[in-house]
């Protein structure tokens, strides 16, 4: 079974990458295959509502999105991670969400898959829950089964980092991240 991590940050090796990496390590220790997709490495254009995906699993834009969608379709669980930008997910992650229409229109390809959200912000109440709600809304529209951490924050992994590469210093926040990953593994077994 495979757990796919989507890093919605514009920084490839920032706090979101570190946080998601720790969650995926938990999944690996539990015997699952993992992969992290860093949106910062990809070319993603905006959906033009051309409807090419209405009747087949395709997209008219020639960029990297179909590769990501194929990985999503083949995963058993998807962890979506984002830094908080102005109280919500990054524009890059929002663009990916808009581009997942081929998955929905062609047999609800994510239906029933497990999904979890992770968010890191500059302060304890810096918009992480709003970001997680945006991720959860996308997951619900795709008919995914949302998994939280079930021990502390309930919504998923919620961490704080004021400077680059400092998210691991937030012990409370990282516990919610690790608990969320453990809960994904428990549900997949």
N, CA and C atoms as an extended XYZ file, in Angstrom:
567
Properties=species:S:1:pos:R:3:atomname:S:1:resname:S:1:resid:I:1 pbc="F F F"
N         0.847       -1.184        0.000 N   UNK     1
C         0.000        0.000        0.000 CA  UNK     1
C         0.888        1.241        0.000 C   UNK     1
N         0.355        2.316       -0.580 N   UNK     2
C         1.165        3.518       -0.765 CA  UNK     2
C         0.501        4.742       -0.150 C   UNK     2
N         1.332        5.546        0.531 N   UNK     3
C         0.911        6.833        1.078 CA  UNK     3
C         1.644        7.913        0.290 C   UNK     3
N         0.883        8.796       -0.324 N   UNK     4
C         1.436        9.895       -1.115 CA  UNK     4
C         1.376       11.175       -0.299 C   UNK     4
N         2.487       11.887       -0.233 N   UNK     5
C         2.530       13.189        0.424 CA  UNK     5
C         2.615       14.284       -0.618 C   UNK     5
N         1.754       15.280       -0.495 N   UNK     6
C         1.763       16.438       -1.391 CA  UNK     6
C         2.244       17.638       -0.587 C   UNK     6
N         3.378       18.204       -0.972 N   UNK     7
C         3.937       19.373       -0.314 CA  UNK     7
C         3.520       20.607       -1.109 C   UNK     7
N         2.611       21.402       -0.543 N   UNK     8
C         2.074       22.567       -1.226 CA  UNK     8
C         2.901       23.827       -1.104 C   UNK     8
N         4.085       23.728       -0.524 N   UNK     9
C         4.920       24.905       -0.313 CA  UNK     9
C         5.613       25.356       -1.591 C   UNK     9
N         5.931       26.636       -1.624 N   UNK    10
C         6.739       27.192       -2.707 CA  UNK    10
C         8.224       26.954       -2.436 C   UNK    10
N         8.553       26.548       -1.204 N   UNK    11
C         9.931       26.213       -0.830 CA  UNK    11
C        10.079       24.701       -0.809 C   UNK    11
N        11.040       24.198       -1.535 N   UNK    12
C        11.210       22.757       -1.618 CA  UNK    12
C        11.668       22.152       -0.294 C   UNK    12
N        12.586       22.778        0.416 N   UNK    13
C        13.161       22.189        1.625 CA  UNK    13
C        12.813       22.968        2.887 C   UNK    13
N        11.642       23.552        2.934 N   UNK    14
C        11.239       24.340        4.090 CA  UNK    14
C        10.569       23.515        5.177 C   UNK    14
N         9.889       24.203        6.060 N   UNK    15
C         9.226       23.554        7.192 CA  UNK    15
C         8.145       22.570        6.762 C   UNK    15
N         7.425       22.886        5.709 N   UNK    16
C         6.372       21.981        5.236 CA  UNK    16
C         6.984       20.669        4.758 C   UNK    16
N         8.089       20.759        4.039 N   UNK    17
C         8.810       19.570        3.563 CA  UNK    17
C         9.280       18.722        4.746 C   UNK    17
N         9.852       19.376        5.765 N   UNK    18
C        10.326       18.651        6.950 CA  UNK    18
C         9.173       17.974        7.682 C   UNK    18
N         8.087       18.713        7.891 N   UNK    19
C         6.921       18.191        8.606 CA  UNK    19
C         6.324       16.998        7.867 C   UNK    19
N         6.121       17.149        6.569 N   UNK    20
C         5.556       16.065        5.772 CA  UNK    20
C         6.510       14.871        5.731 C   UNK    20
N         7.797       15.142        5.651 N   UNK    21
C         8.789       14.069        5.654 CA  UNK    21
C         8.720       13.233        6.917 C   UNK    21
N         8.549       13.877        8.071 N   UNK    22
C         8.426       13.149        9.341 CA  UNK    22
C         7.164       12.291        9.349 C   UNK    22
N         6.080       12.808        8.812 N   UNK    23
C         4.835       12.028        8.741 CA  UNK    23
C         5.026       10.808        7.844 C   UNK    23
N         5.688       10.996        6.718 N   UNK    24
C         5.914        9.879        5.800 CA  UNK    24
C         6.871        8.845        6.392 C   UNK    24
N         7.818        9.285        7.225 N   UNK    25
C         8.704        8.339        7.915 CA  UNK    25
C         7.900        7.405        8.816 C   UNK    25
N         6.889        7.939        9.488 N   UNK    26
C         6.009        7.109       10.321 CA  UNK    26
C         5.354        6.036        9.458 C   UNK    26
N         4.881        6.436        8.301 N   UNK    27
C         4.225        5.480        7.396 CA  UNK    27
C         5.206        4.415        6.915 C   UNK    27
N         6.432        4.820        6.626 N   UNK    28
C         7.453        3.853        6.197 CA  UNK    28
C         7.752        2.851        7.306 C   UNK    28
N         7.873        3.341        8.555 N   UNK    29
C         8.128        2.443        9.690 CA  UNK    29
C         6.992        1.451        9.886 C   UNK    29
N         5.806        1.825        9.437 N   UNK    30
C         4.645        0.936        9.537 CA  UNK    30
C         4.505        0.027        8.318 C   UNK    30
N         5.493        0.049        7.438 N   UNK    31
C         5.525       -0.872        6.313 CA  UNK    31
C         4.892       -0.390        5.024 C   UNK    31
N         4.580        0.884        4.924 N   UNK    32
C         3.949        1.419        3.721 CA  UNK    32
C         4.980        2.068        2.805 C   UNK    32
N         4.741        1.978        1.509 N   UNK    33
C         5.541        2.712        0.539 CA  UNK    33
C         5.101        4.170        0.588 C   UNK    33
N         6.043        5.086        0.435 N   UNK    34
C         5.707        6.509        0.472 CA  UNK    34
C         6.402        7.249       -0.666 C   UNK    34
N         5.838        8.403       -0.976 N   UNK    35
C         6.448        9.313       -1.943 CA  UNK    35
C         6.002       10.719       -1.603 C   UNK    35
N         6.930       11.663       -1.680 N   UNK    36
C         6.591       13.067       -1.467 CA  UNK    36
C         6.699       13.807       -2.795 C   UNK    36
N         5.613       14.464       -3.182 N   UNK    37
C         5.586       15.309       -4.374 CA  UNK    37
C         5.698       16.755       -3.909 C   UNK    37
N         6.717       17.444       -4.388 N   UNK    38
C         6.932       18.842       -4.029 CA  UNK    38
C         6.416       19.725       -5.158 C   UNK    38
N         5.336       20.430       -4.906 N   UNK    39
C         4.746       21.262       -5.956 CA  UNK    39
C         5.703       22.344       -6.434 C   UNK    39
N         6.659       22.732       -5.590 N   UNK    40
C         7.646       23.744       -5.987 CA  UNK    40
C         8.496       23.282       -7.164 C   UNK    40
N         8.597       21.974       -7.354 N   UNK    41
C         9.406       21.427       -8.448 CA  UNK    41
C         8.630       21.294       -9.755 C   UNK    41
N         7.347       21.572       -9.724 N   UNK    42
C         6.485       21.274      -10.866 CA  UNK    42
C         5.975       22.527      -11.564 C   UNK    42
N         5.690       22.380      -12.832 N   UNK    43
C         5.015       23.423      -13.598 CA  UNK    43
C         3.519       23.119      -13.554 C   UNK    43
N         2.752       24.031      -12.973 N   UNK    44
C         1.299       23.860      -12.859 CA  UNK    44
C         0.608       25.108      -13.372 C   UNK    44
N        -0.107       24.985      -14.461 N   UNK    45
C        -0.890       26.096      -14.986 CA  UNK    45
C        -2.269       26.124      -14.353 C   UNK    45
N        -2.990       27.169      -14.631 N   UNK    46
C        -4.349       27.316      -14.105 CA  UNK    46
C        -5.353       26.587      -14.987 C   UNK    46
N        -6.360       25.998      -14.365 N   UNK    47
C        -7.444       25.354      -15.106 CA  UNK    47
C        -8.122       26.404      -15.986 C   UNK    47
N        -8.348       26.057      -17.251 N   UNK    48
C        -8.989       26.980      -18.186 CA  UNK    48
C       -10.449       26.610      -18.446 C   UNK    48
N       -10.961       25.632      -17.758 N   UNK    49
C       -12.339       25.150      -17.898 CA  UNK    49
C       -12.649       24.816      -19.358 C   UNK    49
N       -11.725       24.141      -20.002 N   UNK    50
C       -11.900       23.771      -21.412 CA  UNK    50
C       -12.772       22.528      -21.570 C   UNK    50
N       -12.985       21.799      -20.478 N   UNK    51
C       -13.811       20.581      -20.432 CA  UNK    51
C       -13.215       19.385      -21.157 C   UNK    51
N       -11.915       19.407      -21.473 N   UNK    52
C       -11.280       18.230      -22.079 CA  UNK    52
C       -11.375       17.021      -21.157 C   UNK    52
N       -11.404       17.270      -19.839 N   UNK    53
C       -11.453       16.177      -18.866 CA  UNK    53
C       -12.868       15.664      -18.611 C   UNK    53
N       -13.846       16.272      -19.257 N   UNK    54
C       -15.238       15.905      -18.989 CA  UNK    54
C       -15.554       14.466      -19.384 C   UNK    54
N       -14.922       13.974      -20.427 N   UNK    55
C       -15.253       12.632      -20.904 CA  UNK    55
C       -14.093       11.647      -20.833 C   UNK    55
N       -12.886       12.130      -20.498 N   UNK    56
C       -11.762       11.207      -20.356 CA  UNK    56
C       -10.744       11.771      -19.374 C   UNK    56
N        -9.927       10.889      -18.818 N   UNK    57
C        -8.926       11.261      -17.822 CA  UNK    57
C        -7.735       11.907      -18.526 C   UNK    57
N        -7.871       13.213      -18.773 N   UNK    58
C        -6.838       13.960      -19.482 CA  UNK    58
C        -6.941       15.431      -19.108 C   UNK    58
N        -5.967       16.205      -19.534 N   UNK    59
C        -5.995       17.656      -19.381 CA  UNK    59
C        -5.344       18.262      -20.614 C   UNK    59
N        -5.922       19.337      -21.113 N   UNK    60
C        -5.401       19.961      -22.333 CA  UNK    60
C        -4.121       20.755      -22.086 C   UNK    60
N        -3.857       21.127      -20.844 N   UNK    61
C        -2.645       21.890      -20.550 CA  UNK    61
C        -1.434       20.965      -20.538 C   UNK    61
N        -0.369       21.415      -21.140 N   UNK    62
C         0.849       20.609      -21.210 CA  UNK    62
C         1.805       21.033      -20.104 C   UNK    62
N         1.568       20.475      -18.910 N   UNK    63
C         2.431       20.744      -17.767 CA  UNK    63
C         2.561       19.455      -16.964 C   UNK    63
N         2.871       19.562      -15.687 N   UNK    64
C         3.166       18.379      -14.873 CA  UNK    64
C         1.969       17.796      -14.133 C   UNK    64
N         0.777       18.327      -14.316 N   UNK    65
C        -0.345       17.918      -13.472 CA  UNK    65
C        -0.761       16.465      -13.658 C   UNK    65
N        -0.769       15.949      -14.862 N   UNK    66
C        -1.253       14.579      -15.065 CA  UNK    66
C        -0.397       13.558      -14.320 C   UNK    66
N         0.891       13.803      -14.219 N   UNK    67
C         1.751       12.913      -13.442 CA  UNK    67
C         1.360       12.878      -11.979 C   UNK    67
N         1.012       14.053      -11.431 N   UNK    68
C         0.573       14.124      -10.035 CA  UNK    68
C        -0.779       13.430       -9.877 C   UNK    68
N        -1.689       13.668      -10.804 N   UNK    69
C        -3.017       13.051      -10.713 CA  UNK    69
C        -2.924       11.528      -10.785 C   UNK    69
N        -2.042       11.016      -11.613 N   UNK    70
C        -1.857        9.562      -11.701 CA  UNK    70
C        -1.325        9.002      -10.388 C   UNK    70
N        -0.421        9.730       -9.746 N   UNK    71
C         0.093        9.300       -8.439 CA  UNK    71
C        -1.016        9.325       -7.393 C   UNK    71
N        -1.853       10.345       -7.432 N   UNK    72
C        -2.976       10.418       -6.496 CA  UNK    72
C        -3.927        9.241       -6.702 C   UNK    72
N        -4.232        8.954       -7.954 N   UNK    73
C        -5.175        7.875       -8.262 CA  UNK    73
C        -4.651        6.518       -7.819 C   UNK    73
N        -3.337        6.333       -7.828 N   UNK    74
C        -2.775        5.030       -7.464 CA  UNK    74
C        -2.451        4.908       -5.977 C   UNK    74
N        -2.519        6.005       -5.230 N   UNK    75
C        -2.218        5.965       -3.790 CA  UNK    75
C        -3.410        5.420       -3.004 C   UNK    75
N        -3.110        4.856       -1.841 N   UNK    76
C        -4.158        4.391       -0.930 CA  UNK    76
C        -4.541        5.480        0.063 C   UNK    76
N        -3.594        6.374        0.342 N   UNK    77
C        -3.842        7.503        1.241 CA  UNK    77
C        -3.023        8.686        0.746 C   UNK    77
N        -3.550        9.888        0.998 N   UNK    78
C        -2.880       11.114        0.568 CA  UNK    78
C        -2.784       12.058        1.757 C   UNK    78
N        -1.556       12.469        2.075 N   UNK    79
C        -1.309       13.495        3.088 CA  UNK    79
C        -1.025       14.792        2.343 C   UNK    79
N        -1.810       15.812        2.598 N   UNK    80
C        -1.613       17.109        1.944 CA  UNK    80
C        -1.095       18.086        2.987 C   UNK    80
N         0.051       18.704        2.701 N   UNK    81
C         0.681       19.624        3.645 CA  UNK    81
C         0.858       20.993        3.008 C   UNK    81
N         0.661       22.032        3.822 N   UNK    82
C         0.787       23.400        3.325 CA  UNK    82
C         1.338       24.317        4.408 C   UNK    82
N         2.123       25.316        4.013 N   UNK    83
C         2.362       26.422        4.925 CA  UNK    83
C         1.138       27.335        4.861 C   UNK    83
N         0.967       28.154        5.873 N   UNK    84
C        -0.156       29.092        5.878 CA  UNK    84
C         0.261       30.365        5.155 C   UNK    84
N        -0.510       30.748        4.141 N   UNK    85
C        -0.308       32.001        3.418 CA  UNK    85
C        -1.586       32.823        3.566 C   UNK    85
N        -1.496       33.926        4.263 N   UNK    86
C        -2.642       34.807        4.462 CA  UNK    86
C        -3.867       34.044        4.962 C   UNK    86
N        -3.655       33.171        5.930 N   UNK    87
C        -4.757       32.466        6.579 CA  UNK    87
C        -5.281       31.262        5.830 C   UNK    87
N        -4.589       30.803        4.795 N   UNK    88
C        -5.082       29.659        4.032 CA  UNK    88
C        -3.964       28.903        3.342 C   UNK    88
N        -4.345       28.002        2.448 N   UNK    89
C        -3.365       27.212        1.701 CA  UNK    89
C        -2.647       28.103        0.690 C   UNK    89
N        -1.542       27.626        0.186 N   UNK    90
C        -0.796       28.383       -0.822 CA  UNK    90
C        -1.557       28.417       -2.147 C   UNK    90
N        -1.262       29.406       -2.952 N   UNK    91
C        -1.860       29.479       -4.285 CA  UNK    91
C        -1.492       28.277       -5.135 C   UNK    91
N        -0.287       27.775       -4.963 N   UNK    92
C         0.178       26.607       -5.715 CA  UNK    92
C        -0.680       25.381       -5.372 C   UNK    92
N        -0.979       25.186       -4.093 N   UNK    93
C        -1.810       24.050       -3.693 CA  UNK    93
C        -3.240       24.238       -4.181 C   UNK    93
N        -3.744       25.450       -4.078 N   UNK    94
C        -5.097       25.728       -4.569 CA  UNK    94
C        -5.190       25.454       -6.076 C   UNK    94
N        -4.139       25.804       -6.804 N   UNK    95
C        -4.099       25.524       -8.241 CA  UNK    95
C        -4.163       24.022       -8.492 C   UNK    95
N        -3.418       23.242       -7.707 N   UNK    96
C        -3.489       21.787       -7.867 CA  UNK    96
C        -4.904       21.291       -7.603 C   UNK    96
N        -5.533       21.776       -6.538 N   UNK    97
C        -6.907       21.346       -6.237 CA  UNK    97
C        -7.827       21.608       -7.428 C   UNK    97
N        -7.719       22.799       -8.009 N   UNK    98
C        -8.548       23.131       -9.173 CA  UNK    98
C        -8.278       22.188      -10.341 C   UNK    98
N        -7.061       21.725      -10.458 N   UNK    99
C        -6.664       20.872      -11.576 CA  UNK    99
C        -7.005       19.396      -11.357 C   UNK    99
N        -7.570       19.033      -10.207 N   UNK   100
C        -7.923       17.625       -9.957 CA  UNK   100
C        -9.302       17.265      -10.498 C   UNK   100
N        -9.887       18.134      -11.259 N   UNK   101
C       -11.202       17.860      -11.843 CA  UNK   101
C       -11.231       16.554      -12.652 C   UNK   101
N       -10.175       16.203      -13.404 N   UNK   102
C       -10.216       14.922      -14.126 CA  UNK   102
C       -10.412       13.716      -13.202 C   UNK   102
N        -9.912       13.790      -11.979 N   UNK   103
C       -10.095       12.691      -11.027 CA  UNK   103
C       -11.564       12.551      -10.632 C   UNK   103
N       -12.225       13.668      -10.447 N   UNK   104
C       -13.633       13.647      -10.038 CA  UNK   104
C       -14.547       13.264      -11.204 C   UNK   104
N       -14.283       13.843      -12.363 N   UNK   105
C       -15.177       13.645      -13.514 CA  UNK   105
C       -15.090       12.256      -14.136 C   UNK   105
N       -14.079       11.520      -13.836 N   UNK   106
C       -13.856       10.230      -14.480 CA  UNK   106
C       -13.916        9.093      -13.471 C   UNK   106
N       -15.044        9.006      -12.800 N   UNK   107
C       -15.284        7.891      -11.892 CA  UNK   107
C       -14.925        8.150      -10.447 C   UNK   107
N       -14.835        9.402      -10.033 N   UNK   108
C       -14.489        9.723       -8.649 CA  UNK   108
C       -13.302        8.879       -8.192 C   UNK   108
N       -12.186        9.069       -8.842 N   UNK   109
C       -11.019        8.210       -8.666 CA  UNK   109
C       -10.391        8.266       -7.274 C   UNK   109
N       -10.724        9.286       -6.475 N   UNK   110
C       -10.204        9.363       -5.108 CA  UNK   110
C       -11.236        8.928       -4.071 C   UNK   110
N       -12.410        8.564       -4.512 N   UNK   111
C       -13.490        8.182       -3.601 CA  UNK   111
C       -13.064        7.032       -2.692 C   UNK   111
N       -13.232        7.231       -1.400 N   UNK   112
C       -12.914        6.207       -0.415 CA  UNK   112
C       -11.466        6.171        0.019 C   UNK   112
N       -10.586        6.881       -0.675 N   UNK   113
C        -9.184        6.914       -0.252 CA  UNK   113
C        -9.071        7.733        1.029 C   UNK   113
N        -8.107        7.382        1.863 N   UNK   114
C        -7.881        8.140        3.085 CA  UNK   114
C        -7.136        9.423        2.774 C   UNK   114
N        -7.505       10.490        3.464 N   UNK   115
C        -6.837       11.767        3.294 CA  UNK   115
C        -6.613       12.432        4.629 C   UNK   115
N        -5.500       13.127        4.764 N   UNK   116
C        -5.198       13.866        5.986 CA  UNK   116
C        -4.518       15.174        5.617 C   UNK   116
N        -4.673       16.156        6.492 N   UNK   117
C        -4.144       17.495        6.248 CA  UNK   117
C        -3.123       17.875        7.313 C   UNK   117
N        -2.074       18.551        6.871 N   UNK   118
C        -1.033       19.075        7.749 CA  UNK   118
C        -0.815       20.534        7.383 C   UNK   118
N        -0.652       21.389        8.393 N   UNK   119
C        -0.408       22.809        8.122 CA  UNK   119
C         0.594       23.363        9.122 C   UNK   119
N         1.443       24.243        8.648 N   UNK   120
C         2.413       24.911        9.511 CA  UNK   120
C         2.307       26.410        9.282 C   UNK   120
N         2.244       27.155       10.395 N   UNK   121
C         2.130       28.606       10.324 CA  UNK   121
C         3.131       29.278       11.244 C   UNK   121
N         3.222       30.592       11.148 N   UNK   122
C         4.196       31.353       11.909 CA  UNK   122
C         3.864       31.563       13.362 C   UNK   122
N         2.629       31.292       13.767 N   UNK   123
C         2.249       31.394       15.177 CA  UNK   123
C         1.230       30.310       15.489 C   UNK   123
N         1.006       30.055       16.752 N   UNK   124
C         0.136       28.956       17.163 CA  UNK   124
C        -1.270       29.092       16.565 C   UNK   124
N        -1.801       30.254       16.479 N   UNK   125
C        -3.123       30.469       15.888 CA  UNK   125
C        -2.985       31.270       14.599 C   UNK   125
N        -2.119       30.805       13.729 N   UNK   126
C        -1.757       31.562       12.536 CA  UNK   126
C        -2.467       31.160       11.266 C   UNK   126
N        -3.622       30.500       11.388 N   UNK   127
C        -4.376       30.127       10.199 CA  UNK   127
C        -4.297       28.659        9.830 C   UNK   127
N        -3.660       27.851       10.687 N   UNK   128
C        -3.517       26.433       10.383 CA  UNK   128
C        -4.867       25.729       10.257 C   UNK   128
N        -5.789       25.998       11.168 N   UNK   129
C        -7.095       25.325       11.093 CA  UNK   129
C        -7.873       25.744        9.852 C   UNK   129
N        -7.773       27.003        9.453 N   UNK   130
C        -8.440       27.439        8.221 CA  UNK   130
C        -7.830       26.734        7.009 C   UNK   130
N        -6.518       26.602        7.001 N   UNK   131
C        -5.842       25.901        5.903 CA  UNK   131
C        -6.286       24.447        5.848 C   UNK   131
N        -6.359       23.809        7.004 N   UNK   132
C        -6.788       22.410        7.066 CA  UNK   132
C        -8.236       22.278        6.602 C   UNK   132
N        -9.078       23.237        6.954 N   UNK   133
C       -10.472       23.181        6.489 CA  UNK   133
C       -10.547       23.280        4.966 C   UNK   133
N        -9.679       24.082        4.355 N   UNK   134
C        -9.662       24.166        2.889 CA  UNK   134
C        -9.239       22.836        2.274 C   UNK   134
N        -8.254       22.185        2.880 N   UNK   135
C        -7.826       20.869        2.390 CA  UNK   135
C        -8.946       19.855        2.580 C   UNK   135
N        -9.583       19.882        3.749 N   UNK   136
C       -10.696       18.960        4.007 CA  UNK   136
C       -11.840       19.176        3.018 C   UNK   136
N       -12.136       20.421        2.686 N   UNK   137
C       -13.210       20.696        1.716 CA  UNK   137
C       -12.883       20.047        0.375 C   UNK   137
N       -11.640       20.166       -0.079 N   UNK   138
C       -11.238       19.520       -1.326 CA  UNK   138
C       -11.391       18.007       -1.215 C   UNK   138
N       -10.975       17.447       -0.094 N   UNK   139
C       -11.083       15.997        0.095 CA  UNK   139
C       -12.538       15.539        0.086 C   UNK   139
N       -13.406       16.294        0.711 N   UNK   140
C       -14.833       15.940        0.717 CA  UNK   140
C       -15.420       15.996       -0.690 C   UNK   140
N       -15.045       16.996       -1.456 N   UNK   141
C       -15.532       17.105       -2.837 CA  UNK   141
C       -15.057       15.917       -3.670 C   UNK   141
N       -13.884       15.391       -3.346 N   UNK   142
C       -13.360       14.209       -4.034 CA  UNK   142
C       -13.889       12.904       -3.412 C   UNK   142
N       -14.744       13.013       -2.397 N   UNK   143
C       -15.341       11.873       -1.678 CA  UNK   143
C       -14.307       11.011       -0.968 C   UNK   143
N       -13.272       11.662       -0.439 N   UNK   144
C       -12.258       10.955        0.330 CA  UNK   144
C       -12.721       10.803        1.778 C   UNK   144
N       -12.102        9.895        2.504 N   UNK   145
C       -12.372        9.693        3.931 CA  UNK   145
C       -11.288       10.427        4.715 C   UNK   145
N       -11.682       11.448        5.459 N   UNK   146
C       -10.737       12.306        6.167 CA  UNK   146
C       -10.329       11.671        7.490 C   UNK   146
N        -9.021       11.715        7.749 N   UNK   147
C        -8.451       11.169        8.977 CA  UNK   147
C        -7.764       12.306        9.726 C   UNK   147
N        -8.062       12.431       11.016 N   UNK   148
C        -7.398       13.414       11.868 CA  UNK   148
C        -6.395       12.727       12.764 C   UNK   148
N        -5.926       13.445       13.788 N   UNK   149
C        -4.923       12.823       14.652 CA  UNK   149
C        -5.547       12.090       15.836 C   UNK   149
N        -6.780       12.378       16.161 N   UNK   150
C        -7.583       11.667       17.157 CA  UNK   150
C        -7.071       11.750       18.592 C   UNK   150
N        -5.976       12.435       18.855 N   UNK   151
C        -5.476       12.512       20.221 CA  UNK   151
C        -5.413       13.937       20.746 C   UNK   151
N        -5.114       14.872       19.889 N   UNK   152
C        -4.902       16.240       20.356 CA  UNK   152
C        -5.699       17.260       19.556 C   UNK   152
N        -5.260       17.581       18.364 N   UNK   153
C        -5.898       18.640       17.588 CA  UNK   153
C        -7.128       18.172       16.820 C   UNK   153
N        -7.256       16.887       16.599 N   UNK   154
C        -8.390       16.248       15.930 CA  UNK   154
C        -8.496       16.522       14.437 C   UNK   154
N        -8.079       17.678       13.955 N   UNK   155
C        -8.239       18.031       12.546 CA  UNK   155
C        -7.118       17.501       11.666 C   UNK   155
N        -5.979       17.235       12.262 N   UNK   156
C        -4.797       16.822       11.517 CA  UNK   156
C        -3.565       17.385       12.178 C   UNK   156
N        -2.485       17.495       11.434 N   UNK   157
C        -1.236       18.011       11.979 CA  UNK   157
C        -1.190       19.522       11.911 C   UNK   157
N        -1.011       20.154       13.070 N   UNK   158
C        -0.998       21.615       13.156 CA  UNK   158
C         0.279       22.039       13.869 C   UNK   158
N         1.219       22.619       13.140 N   UNK   159
C         2.518       22.978       13.707 CA  UNK   159
C         2.816       24.459       13.520 C   UNK   159
N         3.831       24.912       14.267 N   UNK   160
C         4.255       26.303       14.243 CA  UNK   160
C         5.754       26.374       13.988 C   UNK   160
N         6.159       27.288       13.148 N   UNK   161
C         7.584       27.531       12.894 CA  UNK   161
C         7.757       28.985       12.490 C   UNK   161
N         8.612       29.701       13.218 N   UNK   162
C         8.835       31.121       12.935 CA  UNK   162
C         9.935       31.361       11.916 C   UNK   162
N        10.850       30.399       11.806 N   UNK   163
C        11.995       30.542       10.906 CA  UNK   163
C        12.153       29.264       10.094 C   UNK   163
N        12.854       29.333        8.970 N   UNK   164
C        13.082       28.120        8.175 CA  UNK   164
C        13.746       27.006        8.991 C   UNK   164
N        13.325       25.780        8.718 N   UNK   165
C        13.901       24.564        9.316 CA  UNK   165
C        13.782       24.506       10.838 C   UNK   165
N        12.702       25.081       11.394 N   UNK   166
C        12.523       25.052       12.851 CA  UNK   166
C        11.260       24.313       13.289 C   UNK   166
N        10.506       23.739       12.368 N   UNK   167
C         9.234       23.113       12.722 CA  UNK   167
C         9.406       21.974       13.717 C   UNK   167
N        10.517       21.259       13.652 N   UNK   168
C        10.719       20.131       14.559 CA  UNK   168
C        10.869       20.573       16.010 C   UNK   168
N        11.170       21.850       16.253 N   UNK   169
C        11.260       22.367       17.616 CA  UNK   169
C         9.886       22.511       18.262 C   UNK   169
N         8.831       22.515       17.471 N   UNK   170
C         7.459       22.596       17.995 CA  UNK   170
C         7.001       21.189       18.379 C   UNK   170
N         7.322       20.791       19.598 N   UNK   171
C         7.025       19.428       20.042 CA  UNK   171
C         5.528       19.134       20.028 C   UNK   171
N         4.733       20.058       20.516 N   UNK   172
C         3.282       19.856       20.534 CA  UNK   172
C         2.737       19.714       19.122 C   UNK   172
N         3.146       20.605       18.240 N   UNK   173
C         2.682       20.548       16.860 CA  UNK   173
C         3.136       19.292       16.144 C   UNK   173
N         4.390       18.919       16.326 N   UNK   174
C         4.898       17.717       15.674 CA  UNK   174
C         4.205       16.462       16.195 C   UNK   174
N         3.781       16.480       17.464 N   UNK   175
C         3.006       15.341       17.975 CA  UNK   175
C         1.705       15.177       17.200 C   UNK   175
N         1.050       16.281       16.843 N   UNK   176
C        -0.189       16.168       16.064 CA  UNK   176
C         0.098       15.625       14.667 C   UNK   176
N         1.231       16.008       14.102 N   UNK   177
C         1.636       15.511       12.779 CA  UNK   177
C         1.884       14.006       12.835 C   UNK   177
N         2.664       13.570       13.821 N   UNK   178
C         3.000       12.151       13.950 CA  UNK   178
C         1.771       11.321       14.293 C   UNK   178
N         0.903       11.865       15.151 N   UNK   179
C        -0.340       11.156       15.490 CA  UNK   179
C        -1.233       10.991       14.265 C   UNK   179
N        -1.286       12.009       13.430 N   UNK   180
C        -2.081       11.927       12.200 CA  UNK   180
C        -1.537       10.825       11.294 C   UNK   180
N        -0.227       10.768       11.147 N   UNK   181
C         0.389        9.725       10.318 CA  UNK   181
C         0.122        8.339       10.899 C   UNK   181
N         0.230        8.200       12.214 N   UNK   182
C        -0.055        6.906       12.860 CA  UNK   182
C        -1.505        6.498       12.622 C   UNK   182
N        -2.403        7.470       12.672 N   UNK   183
C        -3.822        7.162       12.467 CA  UNK   183
C        -4.092        6.728       11.027 C   UNK   183
N        -3.421        7.345       10.069 N   UNK   184
C        -3.530        6.902        8.666 CA  UNK   184
C        -3.096        5.438        8.569 C   UNK   184
N        -1.960        5.124        9.181 N   UNK   185
C        -1.433        3.747        9.121 CA  UNK   185
C        -2.393        2.763        9.773 C   UNK   185
N        -2.919        3.142       10.915 N   UNK   186
C        -3.867        2.267       11.621 CA  UNK   186
C        -5.080        1.984       10.750 C   UNK   186
N        -5.567        2.998       10.064 N   UNK   187
C        -6.750        2.829        9.213 CA  UNK   187
C        -6.459        2.014        7.964 C   UNK   187
N        -5.222        2.076        7.465 N   UNK   188
C        -4.863        1.332        6.257 CA  UNK   188
C        -4.640       -0.158        6.521 C   UNK   188
N        -4.300       -0.474        7.769 N   UNK   189
C        -4.000       -1.889        8.084 CA  UNK   189
C        -5.246       -2.736        8.133 C   UNK   189
